[in-house]
Amino acid sequence: MIGFHMLRNRKGQARYYRVDVAYNLFGEYSVLREWGMRGRPGRAGARHVTWFANLREACLATERLERRARRRGYNTLIQ
């Protein structure tokens, strides 16, 4: 699995953003995005899955998402 985890702590709000690339049983690649507030039990964040025909397209999409998250103030936790 390829991906990254990012955190943003602004105005006392710890937020997370996670992106993972995975290969599925149908020969496709998926980009899974999750985001929300950290430390809020019972309040799940949001999820979004996008499907791609090949790994290159999935990785390019992941790179675009990472650049966008950085512009919004997120810092990489795990690469």
N, C-alpha and C positions, 0 to 999 in steps of 0.2 A: 504494500500500500504506500502511496506517495501522498504527501500533503503537508499542511502546516497548521499550527495552533497560534493564535494571536490574542493578546490581552490589551485592553484600554482601561485606564483608571483616570477618569476625568470627573471633576466635581463630586468626588466621593462615590462614584458609581463604577464598580468593577464589571466590565463587559467582556465577553469572550466571542471569538469568531474562529471557526474551525472549518478547514477544507480538506477533504481526502479524495484521492482518486483510487478507484477499485475496479478490478476486472470481474465480470459476472459470468454465470454459466452459459449465457447465450452468445458469448464472444464479443460483447460490447464493454465499453468502459463507462463508468459513471463517476460524476463529480458530486460528492455529497457536501453540502454546506449546512452548518449549524451555527446559530448565534443566539445570544441572550444575556441575561444578568447572572453573574456569579454569586453564589452564596444565598440564593433565594429558593429554599426548599418548597416544593409544591408548585413552582411556577416554571414550567419548562420553556425553553427557548423555541425558536422556529427552525424548521428543516426544509431543505429544498434539494431535489436530486435532478441532475441533467444528464442525459445519455449521449454518448459519442461513439462513432463507428471505429475510431482508432485512438491509440495512446497519444499520438502527437497532438491531435485536436484537444483532447482532454487536458494535457499538460499546458498547452497554450492558454486555455480557458482558466486554468488554475493560476497561472502567472498573472493574467489580467486581474483576477479576483484579489490576489495578494497585493498588487500595486494599488488597487482601489482601496483596500483596507488600510494600507499604510498612509494614504492621503487622508483617511478619516481618523488617523491618530492611533491605530493599533500597532503594537510592537510584537515581534515574533517571540514566542515562548519556546517552541520546539520546531526545528526544521527537519 
